[in-house]
Amino acid sequence: MRERGASGARCALSALVAALFAVLGAALLTGCQGLAGGDDGDDGDGRRPVSAATSAAGRPSGYGTVFLAVDECSSSGTVGFTEVPCDSGRAAARVVAREDGRASSGPPCPATTDFVLHISERRPSADEDGDGAVPRGYACMRKLRPPHPGDPGGGGGPRTIVGDCVRDAGDGRVHETACDAGGEKKPQYEIVRAVAERSACPAATALYVSLGGERPVGCARPL
């Protein structure tokens, strides 16, 4: 009888130990699932990992996908510029055209472009295709707020267009200046027409200005 009692006690003890190990194992398994991430998405440091899809959805429309693509915006200045969201307080100008290569040999910017950003090869933190490089090119920029030097008579911009004013700079050259400019550098001529050949200019034309494009001759009258 004593031996059977001892055997029963041993069986009961074994069953209790087994139950304790089962409970401990379940707790350990649960803890391991939590550290591995489980269903809660935690990466173990208390922060939820962000997927590429979430990042793309959270990014302002168009911003960062292509470096200074059409309709994207830059901060102020033509040196050391950065791409910024167009609704940012730092946004100063919008891309109206984006071309590869050099501006001197590429397609001309739209007529009312205010300035051109020349983009050299570099390695920004975000680039067009993920290879860490941006191809050489140029972006034609239009300021978000006036004044607009690229407008007719505005006195600036990369192109000279109908409505612009110029002054004689000597040696067969002219400099564009604002039509309403005061001071010493007053305008002397206004471009009133763009034509394919000089013979198509009005009789009152006093100066021919090279404009480029399909109608490369600017007919200017004296002011």
Phi and psi restraints in degrees (value plus and minus 20) as a CYANA .aco file:
   2 ARG   PHI     -82.9   -42.9
   2 ARG   PSI     -59.2   -19.2
   3 GLU   PHI     -86.7   -46.7
   3 GLU   PSI     -60.2   -20.2
   4 ARG   PHI     -85.1   -45.1
   4 ARG   PSI     -58.5   -18.5
   5 GLY   PHI     -83.2   -43.2
   5 GLY   PSI     -61.5   -21.5
   6 ALA   PHI     -83.7   -43.7
   6 ALA   PSI     -60.9   -20.9
   7 SER   PHI     -84.0   -44.0
   7 SER   PSI     -61.5   -21.5
   8 GLY   PHI     -84.2   -44.2
   8 GLY   PSI     -59.3   -19.3
   9 ALA   PHI     -84.0   -44.0
   9 ALA   PSI     -61.0   -21.0
  10 ARG   PHI     -83.1   -43.1
  10 ARG   PSI     -59.9   -19.9
  11 CYS   PHI     -84.3   -44.3
  11 CYS   PSI     -62.8   -22.8
  12 ALA   PHI     -83.6   -43.6
  12 ALA   PSI     -61.3   -21.3
  13 LEU   PHI     -83.5   -43.5
  13 LEU   PSI     -62.3   -22.3
  14 SER   PHI     -81.6   -41.6
  14 SER   PSI     -62.0   -22.0
  15 ALA   PHI     -84.3   -44.3
  15 ALA   PSI     -59.2   -19.2
  16 LEU   PHI     -85.4   -45.4
  16 LEU   PSI     -63.6   -23.6
  17 VAL   PHI     -82.4   -42.4
  17 VAL   PSI     -62.6   -22.6
  18 ALA   PHI     -81.7   -41.7
  18 ALA   PSI     -60.3   -20.3
  19 ALA   PHI     -85.4   -45.4
  19 ALA   PSI     -60.6   -20.6
  20 LEU   PHI     -83.1   -43.1
  20 LEU   PSI     -62.9   -22.9
  21 PHE   PHI     -83.1   -43.1
  21 PHE   PSI     -56.2   -16.2
  22 ALA   PHI     -84.6   -44.6
  22 ALA   PSI     -63.5   -23.5
  23 VAL   PHI     -85.6   -45.6
  23 VAL   PSI     -64.3   -24.3
  24 LEU   PHI     -82.1   -42.1
  24 LEU   PSI     -61.1   -21.1
  25 GLY   PHI     -83.6   -43.6
  25 GLY   PSI     -60.9   -20.9
  26 ALA   PHI     -83.7   -43.7
  26 ALA   PSI     -61.0   -21.0
  27 ALA   PHI     -83.5   -43.5
  27 ALA   PSI     -63.4   -23.4
  28 LEU   PHI     -84.0   -44.0
  28 LEU   PSI     -59.5   -19.5
  29 LEU   PHI     -84.4   -44.4
  29 LEU   PSI     -62.5   -22.5
  30 THR   PHI     -82.3   -42.3
  30 THR   PSI     -62.8   -22.8
  31 GLY   PHI     -82.4   -42.4
  31 GLY   PSI     -60.8   -20.8
  32 CYS   PHI     -85.2   -45.2
  32 CYS   PSI     -59.1   -19.1
  33 GLN   PHI     -83.6   -43.6
  33 GLN   PSI     -58.5   -18.5
  34 GLY   PHI     -84.5   -44.5
  34 GLY   PSI     -61.2   -21.2
  35 LEU   PHI     -89.3   -49.3
  35 LEU   PSI     -49.8    -9.8
  36 ALA   PHI    -100.0   -60.0
  36 ALA   PSI     -30.7     9.3
  37 GLY   PHI      97.9   137.9
  37 GLY   PSI     -63.9   -23.9
  38 GLY   PHI      33.7    73.7
  38 GLY   PSI    -161.8  -121.8
  39 ASP   PHI    -112.4   -72.4
  39 ASP   PSI     -28.6    11.4
  40 ASP   PHI    -108.2   -68.2
  40 ASP   PSI     -24.9    15.1
  41 GLY   PHI      56.4    96.4
  41 GLY   PSI     -16.9    23.1
  42 ASP   PHI     -92.6   -52.6
  42 ASP   PSI     117.0   157.0
  43 ASP   PHI    -114.5   -74.5
  43 ASP   PSI      -6.4    33.6
  44 GLY   PHI      78.6   118.6
  44 GLY   PSI     -33.1     6.9
  45 ASP   PHI    -133.6   -93.6
  45 ASP   PSI      -4.4    35.6
  46 GLY   PHI      68.6   108.6
  46 GLY   PSI     -24.1    15.9
  47 ARG   PHI    -131.6   -91.6
  47 ARG   PSI     119.8   159.8
  48 ARG   PHI    -100.9   -60.9
  48 ARG   PSI     105.6   145.6
  49 PRO   PHI     -85.6   -45.6
  49 PRO   PSI     122.5   162.5
  50 VAL   PHI    -124.1   -84.1
  50 VAL   PSI     107.5   147.5
  51 SER   PHI    -103.1   -63.1
  51 SER   PSI     146.8   186.8
  52 ALA   PHI     -82.7   -42.7
  52 ALA   PSI     -56.0   -16.0
  53 ALA   PHI     -84.8   -44.8
  53 ALA   PSI     -60.3   -20.3
  54 THR   PHI     -85.5   -45.5
  54 THR   PSI     -61.0   -21.0
  55 SER   PHI     -82.8   -42.8
  55 SER   PSI     -63.8   -23.8
  56 ALA   PHI     -84.5   -44.5
  56 ALA   PSI     -59.2   -19.2
  57 ALA   PHI     -89.8   -49.8
  57 ALA   PSI     -52.7   -12.7
  58 GLY   PHI    -102.0   -62.0
  58 GLY   PSI     -30.9     9.1
  59 ARG   PHI    -100.5   -60.5
  59 ARG   PSI     119.8   159.8
  60 PRO   PHI     -75.5   -35.5
  60 PRO   PSI     127.0   167.0
  61 SER   PHI     -73.5   -33.5
  61 SER   PSI     103.4   143.4
  62 GLY   PHI      61.8   101.8
  62 GLY   PSI     -38.9     1.1
  63 TYR   PHI     -96.3   -56.3
  63 TYR   PSI     103.4   143.4
  64 GLY   PHI      68.9   108.9
  64 GLY   PSI     -31.5     8.5
  65 THR   PHI     -90.7   -50.7
  65 THR   PSI     -69.7   -29.7
  66 VAL   PHI    -146.8  -106.8
  66 VAL   PSI     114.9   154.9
  67 PHE   PHI     -86.1   -46.1
  67 PHE   PSI      93.6   133.6
  68 LEU   PHI      29.7    69.7
  68 LEU   PSI      38.1    78.1
  69 ALA   PHI     -99.5   -59.5
  69 ALA   PSI     151.0   191.0
  70 VAL   PHI     -76.9   -36.9
  70 VAL   PSI     115.4   155.4
  71 ASP   PHI      59.1    99.1
  71 ASP   PSI     -18.5    21.5
  72 GLU   PHI    -109.9   -69.9
  72 GLU   PSI     149.2   189.2
  73 CYS   PHI    -144.6  -104.6
  73 CYS   PSI     135.8   175.8
  74 SER   PHI    -142.3  -102.3
  74 SER   PSI     142.3   182.3
  75 SER   PHI     -95.0   -55.0
  75 SER   PSI     154.9   194.9
  76 SER   PHI     -91.3   -51.3
  76 SER   PSI     134.9   174.9
  77 GLY   PHI      76.2   116.2
  77 GLY   PSI     131.1   171.1
  78 THR   PHI    -122.6   -82.6
  78 THR   PSI     -19.5    20.5
  79 VAL   PHI    -144.9  -104.9
  79 VAL   PSI     111.2   151.2
  80 GLY   PHI      49.5    89.5
  80 GLY   PSI      10.0    50.0
  81 PHE   PHI     -91.9   -51.9
  81 PHE   PSI     140.0   180.0
  82 THR   PHI    -155.9  -115.9
  82 THR   PSI     134.9   174.9
  83 GLU   PHI    -102.7   -62.7
  83 GLU   PSI     112.7   152.7
  84 VAL   PHI    -156.3  -116.3
  84 VAL   PSI     137.2   177.2
  85 PRO   PHI     -80.0   -40.0
  85 PRO   PSI     123.2   163.2
  86 CYS   PHI     -86.1   -46.1
  86 CYS   PSI     -42.5    -2.5
  87 ASP   PHI    -112.3   -72.3
  87 ASP   PSI     -10.6    29.4
  88 SER   PHI     -99.1   -59.1
  88 SER   PSI     130.7   170.7
  89 GLY   PHI     -86.4   -46.4
  89 GLY   PSI     -38.2     1.8
  90 ARG   PHI    -106.0   -66.0
  90 ARG   PSI     -33.5     6.5
  91 ALA   PHI     -85.4   -45.4
  91 ALA   PSI     110.9   150.9
  92 ALA   PHI    -143.8  -103.8
  92 ALA   PSI     -47.3    -7.3
  93 ALA   PHI    -170.7  -130.7
  93 ALA   PSI     133.0   173.0
  94 ARG   PHI    -132.8   -92.8
  94 ARG   PSI     125.8   165.8
  95 VAL   PHI     -97.8   -57.8
  95 VAL   PSI     101.4   141.4
  96 VAL   PHI    -122.5   -82.5
  96 VAL   PSI     -36.8     3.2
  97 ALA   PHI    -179.3  -139.3
  97 ALA   PSI     126.3   166.3
  98 ARG   PHI    -155.7  -115.7
  98 ARG   PSI     103.7   143.7
  99 GLU   PHI    -149.4  -109.4
  99 GLU   PSI     132.2   172.2
 100 ASP   PHI    -107.0   -67.0
 100 ASP   PSI     143.9   183.9
 101 GLY   PHI      60.7   100.7
 101 GLY   PSI    -183.4  -143.4
 102 ARG   PHI    -113.7   -73.7
 102 ARG   PSI     125.2   165.2
 103 ALA   PHI     -83.3   -43.3
 103 ALA   PSI     -50.8   -10.8
 104 SER   PHI     -87.4   -47.4
 104 SER   PSI     -44.2    -4.2
 105 SER   PHI    -138.3   -98.3
 105 SER   PSI     -21.0    19.0
 106 GLY   PHI    -118.5   -78.5
 106 GLY   PSI    -197.1  -157.1
 107 PRO   PHI     -81.0   -41.0
 107 PRO   PSI     124.2   164.2
 108 PRO   PHI     -89.6   -49.6
 108 PRO   PSI     132.7   172.7
 109 CYS   PHI     -90.5   -50.5
 109 CYS   PSI     139.0   179.0
 110 PRO   PHI     -73.6   -33.6
 110 PRO   PSI     134.1   174.1
 111 ALA   PHI     -76.1   -36.1
 111 ALA   PSI     -59.9   -19.9
 112 THR   PHI    -118.4   -78.4
 112 THR   PSI       5.3    45.3
 113 THR   PHI     -82.4   -42.4
 113 THR   PSI     114.3   154.3
 114 ASP   PHI    -103.1   -63.1
 114 ASP   PSI     -59.8   -19.8
 115 PHE   PHI    -181.1  -141.1
 115 PHE   PSI     148.2   188.2
 116 VAL   PHI    -139.6   -99.6
 116 VAL   PSI     114.5   154.5
 117 LEU   PHI    -121.7   -81.7
 117 LEU   PSI     103.9   143.9
 118 HIS   PHI    -113.9   -73.9
 118 HIS   PSI     101.7   141.7
 119 ILE   PHI    -126.2   -86.2
 119 ILE   PSI      92.6   132.6
 120 SER   PHI    -110.9   -70.9
 120 SER   PSI     143.2   183.2
 121 GLU   PHI     -86.2   -46.2
 121 GLU   PSI     110.4   150.4
 122 ARG   PHI    -175.4  -135.4
 122 ARG   PSI    -195.4  -155.4
 123 ARG   PHI    -149.1  -109.1
 123 ARG   PSI      61.1   101.1
 124 PRO   PHI     -96.4   -56.4
 124 PRO   PSI     150.9   190.9
 125 SER   PHI     -90.3   -50.3
 125 SER   PSI     -45.2    -5.2
 126 ALA   PHI    -150.8  -110.8
 126 ALA   PSI     108.9   148.9
 127 ASP   PHI    -151.8  -111.8
 127 ASP   PSI    -196.9  -156.9
 128 GLU   PHI     -88.2   -48.2
 128 GLU   PSI     -65.2   -25.2
 129 ASP   PHI    -145.9  -105.9
 129 ASP   PSI      -6.4    33.6
 130 GLY   PHI      64.4   104.4
 130 GLY   PSI     -15.0    25.0
 131 ASP   PHI    -113.7   -73.7
 131 ASP   PSI     -15.6    24.4
 132 GLY   PHI      62.5   102.5
 132 GLY   PSI      -9.7    30.3
 133 ALA   PHI    -154.7  -114.7
 133 ALA   PSI     128.8   168.8
 134 VAL   PHI    -137.6   -97.6
 134 VAL   PSI     107.1   147.1
 135 PRO   PHI     -88.2   -48.2
 135 PRO   PSI     131.9   171.9
 136 ARG   PHI     -81.4   -41.4
 136 ARG   PSI     120.3   160.3
 137 GLY   PHI    -197.5  -157.5
 137 GLY   PSI    -186.0  -146.0
 138 TYR   PHI    -168.3  -128.3
 138 TYR   PSI     130.9   170.9
 139 ALA   PHI    -140.3  -100.3
 139 ALA   PSI     108.2   148.2
 140 CYS   PHI    -107.9   -67.9
 140 CYS   PSI     101.5   141.5
 141 MET   PHI    -132.4   -92.4
 141 MET   PSI     121.4   161.4
 142 ARG   PHI    -141.4  -101.4
 142 ARG   PSI     103.9   143.9
 143 LYS   PHI     -82.0   -42.0
 143 LYS   PSI     126.0   166.0
 144 LEU   PHI     -95.6   -55.6
 144 LEU   PSI     -42.1    -2.1
 145 ARG   PHI    -153.7  -113.7
 145 ARG   PSI     128.8   168.8
 146 PRO   PHI     -88.7   -48.7
 146 PRO   PSI     142.9   182.9
 147 PRO   PHI     -97.9   -57.9
 147 PRO   PSI     135.5   175.5
 148 HIS   PHI    -132.6   -92.6
 148 HIS   PSI      80.7   120.7
 149 PRO   PHI     -83.0   -43.0
 149 PRO   PSI     -39.8     0.2
 150 GLY   PHI    -101.2   -61.2
 150 GLY   PSI     -31.5     8.5
 151 ASP   PHI     -87.9   -47.9
 151 ASP   PSI     135.4   175.4
 152 PRO   PHI     -74.3   -34.3
 152 PRO   PSI     105.9   145.9
 153 GLY   PHI      62.3   102.3
 153 GLY   PSI     -18.5    21.5
 154 GLY   PHI     -94.5   -54.5
 154 GLY   PSI     -37.1     2.9
 155 GLY   PHI      67.7   107.7
 155 GLY   PSI      -9.1    30.9
 156 GLY   PHI    -177.2  -137.2
 156 GLY   PSI    -174.0  -134.0
 157 GLY   PHI      67.5   107.5
 157 GLY   PSI     140.6   180.6
 158 PRO   PHI     -96.6   -56.6
 158 PRO   PSI     -33.1     6.9
 159 ARG   PHI    -143.1  -103.1
 159 ARG   PSI     130.1   170.1
 160 THR   PHI    -121.1   -81.1
 160 THR   PSI     106.9   146.9
 161 ILE   PHI    -150.8  -110.8
 161 ILE   PSI     152.0   192.0
 162 VAL   PHI     -79.7   -39.7
 162 VAL   PSI     113.5   153.5
 163 GLY   PHI      80.9   120.9
 163 GLY   PSI     -33.6     6.4
 164 ASP   PHI     -98.9   -58.9
 164 ASP   PSI     137.3   177.3
 165 CYS   PHI    -136.9   -96.9
 165 CYS   PSI     129.8   169.8
 166 VAL   PHI    -158.0  -118.0
 166 VAL   PSI     146.0   186.0
 167 ARG   PHI    -152.9  -112.9
 167 ARG   PSI     134.3   174.3
 168 ASP   PHI     -92.5   -52.5
 168 ASP   PSI     102.4   142.4
 169 ALA   PHI    -122.6   -82.6
 169 ALA   PSI     -17.6    22.4
 170 GLY   PHI      63.3   103.3
 170 GLY   PSI     143.4   183.4
 171 ASP   PHI      36.4    76.4
 171 ASP   PSI      14.0    54.0
 172 GLY   PHI      54.5    94.5
 172 GLY   PSI      -4.5    35.5
 173 ARG   PHI    -134.1   -94.1
 173 ARG   PSI     135.4   175.4
 174 VAL   PHI    -149.3  -109.3
 174 VAL   PSI     133.9   173.9
 175 HIS   PHI    -137.0   -97.0
 175 HIS   PSI     115.2   155.2
 176 GLU   PHI     -94.8   -54.8
 176 GLU   PSI     120.5   160.5
 177 THR   PHI    -165.0  -125.0
 177 THR   PSI     134.2   174.2
 178 ALA   PHI     -81.4   -41.4
 178 ALA   PSI     119.2   159.2
 179 CYS   PHI     -85.0   -45.0
 179 CYS   PSI     -47.3    -7.3
 180 ASP   PHI    -121.2   -81.2
 180 ASP   PSI      -2.0    38.0
 181 ALA   PHI     -88.2   -48.2
 181 ALA   PSI     120.5   160.5
 182 GLY   PHI    -125.7   -85.7
 182 GLY   PSI    -186.2  -146.2
 183 GLY   PHI      58.1    98.1
 183 GLY   PSI    -175.6  -135.6
 184 GLU   PHI     -96.5   -56.5
 184 GLU   PSI     -51.3   -11.3
 185 LYS   PHI    -116.5   -76.5
 185 LYS   PSI      44.1    84.1
 186 LYS   PHI     -98.4   -58.4
 186 LYS   PSI     129.1   169.1
 187 PRO   PHI     -89.8   -49.8
 187 PRO   PSI     127.5   167.5
 188 GLN   PHI    -132.3   -92.3
 188 GLN   PSI     -46.3    -6.3
 189 TYR   PHI    -158.6  -118.6
 189 TYR   PSI     133.0   173.0
 190 GLU   PHI    -142.9  -102.9
 190 GLU   PSI     113.3   153.3
 191 ILE   PHI    -100.7   -60.7
 191 ILE   PSI      97.8   137.8
 192 VAL   PHI    -125.3   -85.3
 192 VAL   PSI     -34.8     5.2
 193 ARG   PHI    -177.4  -137.4
 193 ARG   PSI     129.5   169.5
 194 ALA   PHI    -137.3   -97.3
 194 ALA   PSI     107.4   147.4
 195 VAL   PHI    -154.7  -114.7
 195 VAL   PSI     149.0   189.0
 196 ALA   PHI     -99.7   -59.7
 196 ALA   PSI     -52.9   -12.9
 197 GLU   PHI    -158.1  -118.1
 197 GLU   PSI     134.4   174.4
 198 ARG   PHI     -79.1   -39.1
 198 ARG   PSI     -52.7   -12.7
 199 SER   PHI     -84.0   -44.0
 199 SER   PSI     -36.8     3.2
 200 ALA   PHI    -109.3   -69.3
 200 ALA   PSI     -21.6    18.4
 201 CYS   PHI     -94.8   -54.8
 201 CYS   PSI     133.7   173.7
 202 PRO   PHI     -81.9   -41.9
 202 PRO   PSI     138.3   178.3
 203 ALA   PHI     -83.0   -43.0
 203 ALA   PSI     -48.2    -8.2
 204 ALA   PHI    -100.9   -60.9
 204 ALA   PSI     -15.9    24.1
 205 THR   PHI     -84.1   -44.1
 205 THR   PSI     109.4   149.4
 206 ALA   PHI    -131.1   -91.1
 206 ALA   PSI     -33.2     6.8
 207 LEU   PHI    -172.1  -132.1
 207 LEU   PSI     119.8   159.8
 208 TYR   PHI    -128.0   -88.0
 208 TYR   PSI     107.1   147.1
 209 VAL   PHI    -136.8   -96.8
 209 VAL   PSI     112.6   152.6
 210 SER   PHI     -95.9   -55.9
 210 SER   PSI     102.0   142.0
 211 LEU   PHI    -130.1   -90.1
 211 LEU   PSI     -46.0    -6.0
 212 GLY   PHI      59.7    99.7
 212 GLY   PSI     158.8   198.8
 213 GLY   PHI      60.4   100.4
 213 GLY   PSI    -184.2  -144.2
 214 GLU   PHI     -92.2   -52.2
 214 GLU   PSI     -48.3    -8.3
 215 ARG   PHI    -140.2  -100.2
 215 ARG   PSI      64.3   104.3
 216 PRO   PHI    -100.6   -60.6
 216 PRO   PSI     -26.4    13.6
 217 VAL   PHI    -124.4   -84.4
 217 VAL   PSI     103.3   143.3
 218 GLY   PHI    -118.8   -78.8
 218 GLY   PSI     106.8   146.8
 219 CYS   PHI    -114.7   -74.7
 219 CYS   PSI      96.1   136.1
 220 ALA   PHI    -133.4   -93.4
 220 ALA   PSI     116.8   156.8
 221 ARG   PHI    -127.1   -87.1
 221 ARG   PSI     132.9   172.9
 222 PRO   PHI     -93.1   -53.1
 222 PRO   PSI     130.5   170.5
